[in-house]
Amino acid sequence: MVCVLVLAGCRSNLDESDYDEQEAFDFSVTPTEGGADPLPGPDPFITGEQRLSIGVFYEGGSSELVEVNNETTHLFLYEETVGVEVVEEPLEGLSAHRVQHSGGPWWGMGVHWDSPSDLSAWATLHISFQSTTFAQIQIGMNGADDVRHAVNATNYGYVADGQWHHLAIPLSDLATIGLDLSAVSAPLSLGGTAGETTDFVLIDNVYLDLTPAESGLQLASGPDAFQEGDQRLNIGAFYEGGSSAMVEIDNETTHVFLYDNTVTADPVEEPLEGLNAHRLQHAGGDWWGMGIHWDTARDLTAWTTLHISFRSASFAEIEIGVTGNAEDRHVVNATAYGYTNDDEWHQLSIPLADFVADGLDLSAVRSPLSIGGATGAATDFALIDNVYYTAD
């Protein structure tokens, strides 16, 4: 079985997700009545303002409300990776929600709408967190195809210092990384990486409004930025820079495949170049692998070098391959080109002649990149970025 990684154009996004089996959160549980008055929050609603409440994590006023009714609108806890409970420690209103890590290799939750809605009239997503243990939080929205587009909370002022941090995320940032704001199926999707069962974060004060906010996107130029006149081939994934030629991933004739669910690939805002790298998370089995595949073989004889960058503290060896028209895969080891798992970025330059010496016919290539490795733990991961071909 092959799992498909859905990519939009040259910008990589998260896998599609099936939420039918997810756990729906019950909002009928409320904090104890009585006690303190509701808190106004850092930016109280004023009648006449345009503000959208998405039905969770907010008790203030709004001009529009989409309630979570668990019939057509939902809050899903993905695969029981977190627990959620109401706590009387609010930033606004009477309560916040405590999101408790289940102790696994990742966590996630989100608000989902059965029918996508147009959010293009709104400017900014507001959300507040308080934690000492969730160092990184991804904040995203899903498009009509359920592909998730996410940014990192730390780029908008979040720190796990035990204080409340009110974040303002321009929806234009999500549009820049590929979200179609005219058809949103999940107005809020949160997630992160491995943690302990004692880890938790408080969330509160979530709404959309028209207030402009500063972009938090951080564009990295990379170690060898494209210059006009350079000969560079973008193979459609793991690269956001310029190129003289490009083969887009259209998921019809060109694909990114995750082999037998042995690995996942999620965008993270830790790039060597562009806005994102991709985090390759081992599934914990005997092997892992993934690759870019073309239904029709292409001639790559005009190109001389494959460039690829990795960063990891756990993937000791990574095999890098190119496959010919007869599905004949020719492989080299990343360590032979300077890669070590020292948690630093390593930019590898691999002469295509090394694959040819092993028998590859460059005039008919079906897979310009496949990578894989051996057994590992479910906590093992590597970052990949800055993948392209050059004619040196």
C-alpha positions in Angstrom: 0.0 0.0 0.0 1.2 3.5 -0.9 0.0 6.6 1.0 -0.2 9.8 -1.0 1.1 13.1 0.3 -1.0 15.9 -1.2 1.0 18.8 -2.5 -0.4 22.0 -3.9 1.8 23.4 -6.7 5.3 23.9 -5.5 4.3 24.5 -2.0 4.0 21.5 0.2 1.1 20.9 2.6 -0.1 18.4 5.1 -1.7 15.1 4.3 -5.5 14.9 3.8 -7.2 13.7 7.0 -10.3 11.6 7.6 -12.1 12.9 10.6 -15.0 10.5 10.6 -13.5 8.4 13.4 -12.3 11.3 15.5 -13.5 12.0 19.1 -15.9 14.9 19.3 -15.6 17.1 22.3 -18.7 17.7 24.4 -19.3 21.3 25.3 -22.1 20.6 27.6 -19.6 20.6 30.5 -19.3 24.0 32.0 -17.4 25.5 34.9 -19.1 25.9 38.3 -21.7 28.6 38.3 -21.2 31.6 40.5 -17.9 33.1 41.7 -16.0 35.8 39.8 -17.5 38.0 37.1 -16.5 37.3 33.5 -13.2 38.8 32.4 -13.3 41.2 29.5 -10.1 39.9 27.9 -7.3 41.9 26.2 -9.6 43.2 23.4 -13.2 43.3 24.6 -15.9 43.2 21.9 -17.6 46.6 21.2 -21.1 46.6 19.6 -20.8 47.5 16.0 -17.4 45.8 15.5 -17.1 42.9 13.0 -16.1 39.8 15.0 -16.6 36.1 14.2 -16.8 33.5 16.9 -16.2 29.9 15.7 -18.1 28.5 18.6 -15.3 27.4 20.9 -12.7 28.9 23.3 -14.5 32.2 23.5 -17.3 33.6 25.6 -17.3 37.3 24.5 -19.6 39.1 22.2 -19.5 38.9 18.4 -21.2 40.1 15.3 -21.4 36.5 13.9 -21.3 33.1 15.5 -20.9 29.6 14.1 -21.9 27.3 16.9 -20.4 23.9 17.4 -23.4 21.6 17.2 -21.7 18.2 16.8 -23.9 17.6 13.8 -22.5 19.8 11.0 -19.9 21.7 13.0 -17.5 19.9 15.3 -14.5 20.0 17.6 -12.4 16.9 17.0 -9.6 15.5 19.2 -7.4 13.7 16.7 -6.9 10.1 17.5 -7.2 10.8 21.3 -3.8 12.5 21.2 -5.1 15.1 23.6 -7.7 15.5 26.3 -9.6 18.8 26.8 -11.3 20.1 29.9 -12.9 23.3 31.1 -10.9 25.2 33.8 -11.7 28.4 35.7 -8.4 30.1 34.7 -9.6 32.3 31.9 -8.0 35.1 29.9 -11.6 36.2 29.0 -15.0 35.1 30.1 -15.5 32.6 32.9 -13.3 29.7 31.7 -10.4 28.6 29.5 -9.8 25.1 28.2 -6.9 22.9 29.3 -5.5 20.8 26.5 -3.6 17.8 28.0 -1.0 15.8 26.0 -1.6 12.1 25.8 2.1 11.3 25.8 2.4 10.2 22.2 4.6 11.3 19.3 2.2 14.0 18.2 -1.0 15.8 19.2 -3.8 17.6 17.3 -7.3 18.9 17.5 -9.5 21.2 15.4 -12.8 22.8 14.7 -14.3 21.3 11.5 -17.3 22.3 9.3 -19.1 19.7 7.1 -19.6 22.4 4.5 -16.7 24.8 3.7 -17.3 28.5 4.4 -15.9 31.7 2.8 -13.6 33.5 5.3 -12.1 35.8 2.7 -13.8 38.8 4.3 -11.9 38.3 7.6 -8.4 39.6 8.2 -7.0 38.1 11.4 -7.3 35.0 13.6 -6.9 35.8 17.3 -5.9 33.1 19.8 -4.4 33.0 23.3 -2.2 30.3 24.9 -0.6 29.8 28.4 1.8 27.0 29.0 5.2 26.0 30.5 5.5 22.7 28.6 4.2 23.1 25.0 7.2 24.7 23.4 5.9 24.6 19.9 2.3 24.9 18.7 1.2 24.8 15.1 -1.9 26.9 14.2 -3.7 26.2 11.0 -6.8 26.1 8.8 -7.9 23.5 6.3 -9.2 24.1 2.8 -12.1 22.5 1.1 -9.9 19.5 0.3 -9.1 19.1 4.0 -5.4 20.0 3.3 -4.0 21.8 6.4 -2.0 25.0 6.2 -0.2 25.9 9.4 2.1 28.4 11.0 4.1 28.2 14.2 2.8 30.1 17.2 6.3 31.2 18.2 6.5 33.4 15.1 3.6 35.4 16.5 4.8 36.0 20.0 4.1 32.7 21.8 6.5 31.5 24.5 6.1 28.6 26.9 6.8 30.8 30.0 3.6 30.3 32.0 2.1 33.7 30.9 -0.9 34.4 28.6 0.1 35.3 25.1 -2.5 36.8 22.8 -1.6 36.0 19.2 -2.9 37.8 16.1 -2.3 35.8 12.9 -3.1 37.5 9.5 -5.2 35.2 7.4 -3.0 36.4 4.5 -0.2 34.4 6.0 -2.2 31.2 5.6 -3.2 32.3 2.1 0.5 32.8 1.3 1.2 29.2 2.2 -1.6 27.9 0.1 -4.9 28.2 1.8 -8.0 29.2 -0.3 -9.8 31.5 2.1 -13.0 31.3 0.1 -13.5 27.6 1.0 -12.4 26.8 4.6 -13.5 23.5 6.1 -11.6 23.8 9.4 -11.2 27.4 10.8 -8.9 26.2 13.5 -6.5 23.2 13.6 -3.9 23.0 16.4 -1.1 20.5 16.8 2.4 19.7 17.8 5.0 17.0 18.5 5.9 14.5 21.2 5.3 15.3 24.8 4.6 13.9 28.3 1.3 13.1 29.8 2.0 16.0 32.3 2.3 18.5 29.5 -0.6 20.9 29.0 -1.6 24.3 27.5 -4.5 26.6 28.2 -6.4 28.1 25.3 -8.8 31.0 25.3 -10.1 34.1 23.5 -10.3 32.7 19.9 -12.1 34.7 17.2 -11.7 36.3 13.8 -11.9 40.0 13.1 -10.9 42.8 10.6 -8.0 44.2 12.6 -4.8 44.2 10.5 -1.9 42.2 12.0 1.8 41.9 11.3 2.9 38.9 9.3 4.9 36.3 11.2 6.1 34.4 8.1 9.9 34.1 7.9 11.3 33.5 4.5 14.8 31.9 4.5 17.0 32.5 1.4 18.8 29.2 1.7 22.5 28.5 1.3 22.5 28.9 -2.5 19.7 31.2 -3.5 18.5 31.0 -7.1 19.8 33.8 -9.4 18.3 34.8 -12.7 20.1 32.8 -15.4 20.8 29.8 -13.2 19.8 26.4 -14.6 17.7 24.8 -11.8 15.0 22.2 -11.8 12.3 22.2 -9.1 10.8 18.7 -8.9 7.7 20.1 -7.1 8.3 19.3 -3.4 10.6 20.3 -0.5 11.7 23.5 -2.3 10.1 27.0 -2.4 12.8 29.0 -4.2 13.2 30.1 -7.8 13.9 27.8 -10.7 14.4 27.8 -14.5 12.2 24.7 -14.9 9.6 23.0 -12.8 7.6 19.8 -12.7 4.6 20.4 -10.4 3.1 17.8 -8.2 -0.5 17.6 -9.5 -1.5 14.3 -7.8 -2.7 13.0 -11.1 0.4 12.3 -13.2 3.0 13.4 -10.7 2.9 12.4 -7.0 4.6 12.3 -3.6 4.1 8.8 -2.1 4.6 7.8 1.5 5.4 4.1 1.2 3.1 1.8 3.3 2.5 4.5 5.9 6.1 4.0 7.2 6.6 7.7 7.5 4.7 11.0 7.8 5.7 14.3 6.2 4.4 17.5 7.8 5.4 21.1 7.0 7.2 22.9 9.9 8.4 26.4 10.2 12.0 25.5 10.6 13.3 26.0 7.0 16.7 26.1 5.5 15.1 28.0 2.6 11.6 29.4 2.0 8.8 29.3 4.6 8.8 25.6 5.6 10.8 22.5 5.9 9.1 19.1 6.1 9.4 16.9 9.1 9.7 13.2 8.2 8.4 11.2 11.2 9.3 7.5 11.5 6.3 5.3 12.1 8.4 3.0 14.3 8.5 0.0 11.9 11.3 -2.0 10.4 11.9 0.5 7.6 10.6 3.8 6.1 10.5 5.4 2.7 8.9 8.0 0.5 9.4 9.4 -3.0 8.4 11.6 -5.9 7.0 9.6 -8.8 6.1 10.5 -12.4 3.6 8.4 -14.4 5.6 9.1 -17.5 9.4 8.9 -17.6 11.3 12.2 -18.1 14.7 12.9 -19.7 17.1 14.3 -17.0 20.3 14.1 -19.1 20.5 17.9 -19.2 21.0 18.0 -15.4 24.2 17.1 -13.5 23.6 17.4 -9.7 20.9 16.6 -7.2 20.8 18.9 -4.2 19.1 17.9 -1.0 19.3 19.0 2.7 18.6 17.1 5.9 18.7 17.9 9.6 18.3 15.2 12.2 19.5 14.0 15.6 18.0 10.5 15.2 18.2 9.3 11.5 21.7 7.8 11.4 21.5 6.8 7.8 19.4 8.0 4.9 19.3 6.3 1.5 18.8 8.6 -1.5 17.7 7.1 -4.8 16.6 7.9 -8.4 14.5 5.3 -10.3 14.6 4.6 -14.0 11.8 3.7 -16.4 12.0 0.0 -15.5 11.4 0.8 -11.9 15.1 0.1 -11.3 16.1 2.1 -8.2 19.7 3.3 -7.8 20.8 4.4 -4.4 23.5 6.2 -2.6 24.0 6.8 1.2 23.6 10.4 2.5 26.6 9.9 4.8 28.9 9.6 1.8 28.0 13.2 0.9 28.5 14.9 4.3 25.3 14.0 6.2 25.6 13.3 9.9 22.8 13.2 12.5 24.1 16.0 14.6 20.9 18.1 14.5 22.5 20.6 12.1 21.5 21.3 8.5 23.6 19.5 5.9 23.3 20.5 2.2 24.3 17.5 0.0 25.3 17.8 -3.6 25.1 14.4 -5.3 26.5 14.1 -8.9 24.0 12.3 -11.1 27.0 10.4 -12.5 27.0 8.4 -9.3 23.6 7.0 -10.1 24.6 6.5 -13.7 27.6 4.5 -12.6 25.2 2.2 -10.8 23.2 1.6 -14.0 20.6 4.5 -14.1 19.5 5.7 -17.6 19.0 9.4 -17.1 17.1 9.7 -20.4 14.1 7.9 -18.8 13.6 8.7 -15.1 10.3 7.8 -13.3 11.3 8.9 -9.8 13.7 11.8 -9.5 13.8 11.3 -5.7 13.2 8.5 -3.3 14.5 8.4 0.3 14.3 5.8 3.0 16.0 4.0 5.8 16.0 1.3 8.3 14.2 0.6 11.6 13.5 3.4 14.0 11.4 4.6 16.9 8.2 6.5 16.5 10.0 9.5 18.0 12.7 9.6 15.3 12.4 12.3 12.7 14.4 14.2 10.1 13.8 17.6 8.4 14.1 17.8 4.6 14.4 21.0 2.6 16.0 22.7 -0.4 15.7 19.9 -3.0 16.4 20.7 -6.6 18.6 19.7 -9.6 21.2 21.9 -11.3 23.2 21.8 -14.5 26.6 22.8 -13.1 
